């Protein structure tokens, strides 16, 4: 549904207001940025117990199984080799080897289930429809994410079958007559689940989870700090059409089958550049930064090699304070010759502050493999 402001609303909009959420515009939607608990405590609650996120603004799309080859022609990942009831991270690339969007692809037997970013959903769907036959947009289902070490315990009280699932598995399970499409995945670095369900049942399902002591509602603010601690990219910030998957550190998502010598090597947009970068490396790469001191280096902060003078080496693409690491953290694209531990300087309000290139994730992942 849409509001008088023209912003779209998820099926949980009224529940967000009831819970005291602060609502903000995000990618054309009215979304909760935080609840009365506050961003810091929401972040820490997710790491300690379980956080419930409304991600219904994301695009849900079905591609028929017969169109696997057409979909695979748009992405540098192995879709044809994706096992039954398995999910895989993917990205749409353009002719120049840039990233149009990142997405999740699940093999649900007679079809593939795709989840795309809200900000890119219209463009992604148009891109799919232009190249892939039989694309179906799912407009009547909500999408929730339950994340954290207590996510399995909480969700299993309503849907016992989830306990047997492993990381990046998908399953169709039932709750009080509603069909749930569940994946064991998420974007916080924690164990957890994403649950697609009929929009008319979403509020009741969310209330049933929130009634559990382990579960608290979490807004976009903590979602961002959680994914940044986990070293995960946010489209439009850390990856976009100016970044290749290899520069972005996403080469792990390009399986052997699509690489030189593989069964279906190349054949995706930008393959010449991407395959060359896999073989020869890149001049820059996405790195983690740990600023020394307490002041965060926000998006756009320019990075230099020295305390004064010199050329700009690169810019921060995401930055903030990490509640779980109790320190500032950032990501930037910097020359690939700079190794972990290298001291660089970020210019904040006209003054340069030291930071060290650091491995990611900043906070360890805890997926159930």
C-alpha positions as CSV (number, residue, x, y, z in Angstrom):
1,X,0.0,0.0,0.0
2,X,1.1,3.6,-0.6
3,X,0.9,6.6,1.8
4,X,-0.3,10.1,1.1
5,X,3.4,11.0,0.6
6,X,3.7,8.6,-2.3
7,X,6.0,6.3,-0.3
8,X,5.1,2.6,-0.3
9,X,4.3,0.8,3.0
10,X,4.9,-2.8,3.9
11,X,2.3,-5.1,5.4
12,X,3.9,-4.4,8.8
13,X,3.5,-0.6,8.7
14,X,0.8,-0.4,11.4
15,X,2.8,-2.8,13.6
16,X,5.9,-0.6,13.3
17,X,3.9,2.4,14.5
18,X,2.4,0.4,17.3
19,X,5.9,-0.6,18.4
20,X,7.0,3.1,18.5
21,X,9.2,3.0,15.4
22,X,10.7,6.1,13.9
23,X,9.8,5.9,10.2
24,X,11.9,7.3,7.4
25,X,11.9,7.3,3.6
26,X,14.1,4.5,2.2
27,X,14.2,3.4,-1.5
28,X,10.7,4.7,-2.0
29,X,9.3,3.0,1.1
30,X,8.4,4.2,4.6
31,X,10.6,2.1,6.8
32,X,11.5,1.8,10.5
33,X,15.0,3.2,11.1
34,X,14.9,2.4,14.8
35,X,12.5,1.5,17.7
36,X,12.5,2.9,21.3
37,X,15.3,0.5,22.2
38,X,17.6,2.6,20.0
39,X,20.1,1.6,17.3
40,X,23.0,0.7,19.7
41,X,20.9,-1.7,21.8
42,X,19.1,-3.1,18.8
43,X,22.5,-4.0,17.3
44,X,23.7,-5.6,20.5
45,X,20.4,-7.5,21.0
46,X,20.7,-9.0,17.5
47,X,24.3,-10.2,18.3
48,X,23.2,-11.6,21.7
49,X,19.7,-13.0,21.1
50,X,17.5,-12.5,18.0
51,X,16.4,-9.5,16.0
52,X,13.3,-9.3,13.7
53,X,13.7,-7.1,10.6
54,X,11.0,-6.2,8.1
55,X,12.6,-6.6,4.7
56,X,9.3,-6.6,2.7
57,X,10.5,-3.7,0.6
58,X,12.9,-6.0,-1.2
59,X,11.8,-7.5,-4.5
60,X,10.7,-11.1,-4.7
61,X,10.8,-12.7,-8.2
62,X,10.2,-16.2,-9.6
63,X,12.0,-17.4,-12.7
64,X,10.9,-20.8,-14.2
65,X,13.4,-23.6,-14.1
66,X,13.5,-23.7,-17.9
67,X,14.9,-20.2,-18.0
68,X,18.1,-21.1,-16.0
69,X,20.4,-20.5,-19.0
70,X,18.8,-17.1,-19.7
71,X,19.3,-16.0,-16.1
72,X,22.9,-17.4,-16.1
73,X,23.7,-15.2,-19.1
74,X,23.1,-12.1,-16.8
75,X,25.3,-13.2,-13.8
76,X,28.9,-14.5,-13.4
77,X,27.8,-17.2,-11.0
78,X,26.9,-20.9,-11.5
79,X,23.1,-21.0,-11.5
80,X,22.8,-24.3,-13.4
81,X,24.8,-26.1,-10.8
82,X,22.9,-24.8,-7.9
83,X,21.5,-27.8,-5.9
84,X,17.9,-28.4,-5.1
85,X,16.8,-26.3,-2.0
86,X,20.1,-24.4,-2.1
87,X,20.6,-20.6,-2.3
88,X,23.5,-18.6,-3.7
89,X,24.7,-15.0,-3.7
90,X,24.8,-13.5,-7.2
91,X,25.2,-10.1,-8.9
92,X,23.9,-8.7,-12.2
93,X,26.8,-7.3,-14.2
94,X,26.9,-4.8,-17.1
95,X,28.9,-4.8,-20.3
96,X,31.7,-2.8,-18.6
97,X,32.0,-5.4,-15.8
98,X,30.3,-3.2,-13.2
99,X,27.6,-4.4,-10.8
100,X,24.0,-3.5,-11.5
101,X,22.8,-5.1,-8.3
102,X,23.5,-8.0,-6.0
103,X,20.8,-10.6,-5.2
104,X,20.0,-14.0,-3.8
105,X,19.0,-16.9,-6.1
106,X,17.4,-20.1,-4.6
107,X,16.6,-23.3,-6.4
108,X,13.1,-24.3,-5.4
109,X,12.7,-27.2,-7.9
110,X,10.4,-26.1,-10.7
111,X,11.5,-22.5,-10.3
112,X,14.2,-20.2,-9.0
113,X,13.3,-17.7,-6.3
114,X,15.2,-14.4,-6.5
115,X,15.4,-11.6,-3.9
116,X,16.6,-8.2,-5.1
117,X,17.4,-4.9,-3.4
118,X,14.5,-2.5,-3.0
119,X,16.3,0.5,-4.5
120,X,17.1,-1.5,-7.7
121,X,13.9,-3.7,-7.8
122,X,12.2,-1.9,-10.7
123,X,15.4,-1.8,-12.8
124,X,16.2,-5.4,-12.0
125,X,12.8,-6.6,-12.9
126,X,12.9,-4.7,-16.2
127,X,16.3,-6.2,-16.9
128,X,15.0,-9.7,-16.1
129,X,11.9,-9.3,-18.2
130,X,14.0,-8.1,-21.2
131,X,16.2,-11.2,-21.1
132,X,14.5,-14.0,-19.2
133,X,11.2,-15.6,-20.2
134,X,8.4,-16.3,-17.7
135,X,9.5,-13.8,-15.0
136,X,6.8,-13.5,-12.3
137,X,7.0,-10.7,-9.7
138,X,5.6,-11.7,-6.3
139,X,3.6,-8.7,-5.0
140,X,1.4,-10.4,-2.3
141,X,4.1,-11.7,0.1
142,X,5.9,-10.0,3.0
143,X,9.6,-10.8,3.8
144,X,10.9,-10.9,7.3
145,X,14.5,-11.6,8.6
146,X,15.1,-13.2,12.0
147,X,18.8,-12.9,12.9
148,X,21.0,-13.8,15.8
149,X,22.2,-16.8,17.9
150,X,18.7,-17.3,19.3
151,X,17.0,-17.2,15.9
152,X,16.7,-20.9,15.5
153,X,15.3,-21.4,19.0
154,X,12.7,-18.7,18.5
155,X,11.6,-19.7,15.0
156,X,11.5,-23.4,15.8
157,X,8.8,-22.7,18.4
158,X,6.5,-21.7,15.5
159,X,8.1,-23.8,12.7
160,X,9.9,-26.8,14.1
161,X,11.3,-27.8,10.7
162,X,13.8,-24.9,10.6
163,X,16.1,-26.6,13.1
164,X,17.3,-29.1,10.5
165,X,18.2,-26.4,7.9
166,X,21.8,-25.4,7.2
167,X,23.3,-22.1,6.0
168,X,22.0,-21.2,2.6
169,X,19.4,-23.9,2.5
170,X,15.8,-23.2,1.6
171,X,12.6,-24.9,2.5
172,X,8.8,-24.6,2.2
173,X,7.2,-25.0,5.6
174,X,3.8,-24.3,7.1
175,X,2.6,-22.1,10.0
176,X,-1.1,-22.2,10.9
177,X,-2.1,-22.9,7.3
178,X,0.2,-20.3,5.8
179,X,2.9,-21.4,3.3
180,X,6.3,-20.0,4.4
181,X,9.3,-19.9,2.0
182,X,12.3,-19.9,4.3
183,X,16.0,-19.6,3.8
184,X,18.7,-20.0,6.4
185,X,20.5,-16.8,5.5
186,X,20.6,-13.1,6.2
187,X,22.8,-10.0,6.1
188,X,24.1,-9.5,9.6
189,X,26.9,-12.0,9.9
190,X,24.7,-14.0,12.3
191,X,22.9,-17.2,12.0
192,X,19.3,-16.6,11.0
193,X,16.5,-16.9,8.5
194,X,14.6,-15.0,5.9
195,X,10.9,-15.8,5.7
196,X,8.6,-15.0,2.8
197,X,4.9,-15.4,3.7
198,X,1.5,-14.2,2.6
199,X,1.1,-10.5,3.4
200,X,-2.1,-11.0,5.2
201,X,-0.4,-13.3,7.8
202,X,2.8,-11.2,8.2
203,X,1.6,-9.1,11.2
204,X,0.3,-12.1,13.2
205,X,3.5,-14.0,12.5
206,X,5.7,-11.1,13.5
207,X,3.7,-10.7,16.7
208,X,4.1,-14.4,17.6
209,X,7.9,-14.0,17.3
210,X,8.0,-10.7,19.1
211,X,6.0,-12.3,22.0
212,X,9.2,-14.3,22.7
213,X,11.7,-12.9,25.2
214,X,14.6,-13.5,22.8
215,X,13.1,-11.5,19.9
216,X,13.1,-7.7,19.5
217,X,12.2,-5.5,16.5
218,X,15.2,-4.1,14.7
219,X,15.3,-1.1,12.3
220,X,17.4,0.0,9.3
221,X,20.0,1.7,11.5
222,X,21.1,-1.4,13.3
223,X,20.8,-3.4,10.1
224,X,23.4,-1.2,8.6
225,X,25.9,-1.3,11.5
226,X,25.4,-5.1,11.7
227,X,26.2,-5.7,8.0
228,X,29.2,-3.3,8.1
229,X,30.7,-5.2,11.1
230,X,30.2,-8.3,9.0
231,X,32.1,-6.8,6.1
232,X,29.1,-7.1,3.8
233,X,28.5,-4.7,0.8
234,X,25.6,-2.3,0.5
235,X,24.5,-1.7,-3.1
236,X,24.8,1.9,-4.1
237,X,27.6,2.5,-1.6
238,X,30.2,-0.3,-1.6
239,X,29.3,-1.7,-5.0
240,X,27.7,-0.2,-8.1
241,X,28.3,0.1,-11.8
242,X,31.8,1.7,-11.2
243,X,33.0,-1.4,-9.2
244,X,33.7,-4.9,-10.6
245,X,33.0,-8.0,-8.5
246,X,36.8,-8.7,-8.3
247,X,37.6,-5.1,-7.1
248,X,34.8,-5.5,-4.5
249,X,36.3,-8.7,-3.1
250,X,33.4,-10.8,-4.4
251,X,35.5,-13.2,-6.5
252,X,34.5,-16.0,-4.1
253,X,31.0,-15.7,-5.6
254,X,32.2,-16.6,-9.1
255,X,32.3,-20.4,-9.2
256,X,34.7,-22.5,-11.2
257,X,32.1,-23.3,-13.9
258,X,32.0,-19.7,-15.0
259,X,35.8,-19.1,-14.9
260,X,38.3,-19.7,-17.7
261,X,38.5,-23.4,-18.2
262,X,35.1,-24.0,-16.6
263,X,32.2,-25.8,-18.1
264,X,30.3,-22.6,-19.0
265,X,33.2,-20.0,-18.8
266,X,32.2,-16.4,-19.5
267,X,29.0,-15.7,-21.4
268,X,27.9,-13.0,-18.9
269,X,28.0,-9.2,-19.3
270,X,31.5,-7.8,-18.7
271,X,33.1,-11.3,-18.8
272,X,36.3,-10.1,-20.7
273,X,37.1,-7.6,-17.9
274,X,36.0,-9.8,-15.0
275,X,37.8,-12.9,-16.2
276,X,41.0,-10.9,-16.9
277,X,40.9,-9.4,-13.4
278,X,40.5,-12.9,-11.9
279,X,43.7,-13.9,-13.6
280,X,45.7,-10.7,-13.4
281,X,44.4,-8.9,-10.3
282,X,43.1,-5.3,-10.1
283,X,44.7,-1.9,-9.4
284,X,42.4,-1.3,-6.5
285,X,40.4,-3.3,-4.0
286,X,37.7,-3.0,-1.3
287,X,39.4,-3.0,2.1
288,X,38.5,-2.7,5.7
289,X,39.7,0.3,7.7
290,X,40.1,0.6,11.5
291,X,40.4,4.3,12.4
292,X,42.6,4.9,15.4
293,X,40.7,6.8,18.0
294,X,36.9,7.0,18.4
295,X,35.8,9.2,15.6
296,X,34.1,7.3,12.7
297,X,35.1,8.0,9.1
298,X,31.8,8.3,7.2
299,X,31.0,7.6,3.6
300,X,32.9,10.0,1.3
301,X,35.9,10.5,3.6
302,X,39.0,10.9,1.4
303,X,41.9,8.7,2.2
304,X,45.6,9.7,1.9
305,X,49.0,8.0,2.4
306,X,50.4,10.7,4.6
307,X,49.4,13.2,7.3
308,X,49.8,16.1,4.9
309,X,50.1,16.5,1.1
310,X,49.8,13.8,-1.5
311,X,47.0,12.6,-3.8
312,X,43.7,11.1,-2.7
313,X,44.2,7.3,-2.6
314,X,40.5,6.5,-2.4
315,X,37.3,7.2,-0.5
316,X,35.3,5.6,2.2
317,X,32.2,3.8,0.8
318,X,30.6,2.9,4.2
319,X,31.7,3.9,7.7
320,X,30.4,4.2,11.2
321,X,30.8,2.9,14.8
322,X,30.7,-0.8,15.5
323,X,28.8,-1.5,18.7
324,X,30.1,-5.1,18.9
325,X,33.7,-4.1,18.4
326,X,33.3,-0.9,20.4
327,X,35.3,1.0,17.8
328,X,34.9,2.8,14.4
329,X,35.1,0.9,11.2
330,X,34.9,1.7,7.5
331,X,35.3,0.2,4.0
332,X,37.1,2.0,1.1
333,X,38.5,1.3,-2.3
334,X,42.3,1.7,-2.1
335,X,45.3,0.7,-4.3
336,X,45.7,-3.1,-4.3
337,X,49.4,-2.7,-3.4
338,X,48.5,-1.6,0.1
339,X,48.4,-4.5,2.5
340,X,46.6,-5.2,5.7
341,X,48.2,-3.2,8.5
342,X,49.2,-0.3,6.3
343,X,48.7,3.1,8.0
344,X,46.6,5.6,6.0
345,X,44.9,8.9,6.8
346,X,41.2,9.9,6.5
347,X,40.4,13.6,6.2
348,X,37.5,14.5,8.6
349,X,36.4,18.1,8.8
350,X,39.7,19.3,7.3
351,X,42.0,17.3,9.6
352,X,43.7,14.0,8.8
353,X,43.3,11.1,11.2
354,X,45.2,7.8,11.1
355,X,43.5,4.5,10.2
356,X,44.9,1.0,9.5
357,X,43.9,-1.3,6.6
358,X,42.3,-4.2,8.3
359,X,40.9,-7.6,7.3
360,X,37.1,-8.1,7.2
361,X,34.8,-9.1,8.7
362,X,35.4,-6.8,11.6
363,X,33.2,-9.1,13.7
364,X,33.3,-12.9,13.0
365,X,30.5,-14.6,11.1
366,X,28.5,-17.3,13.0
367,X,26.6,-19.1,10.2
368,X,25.4,-22.6,10.8
369,X,27.1,-24.6,8.1
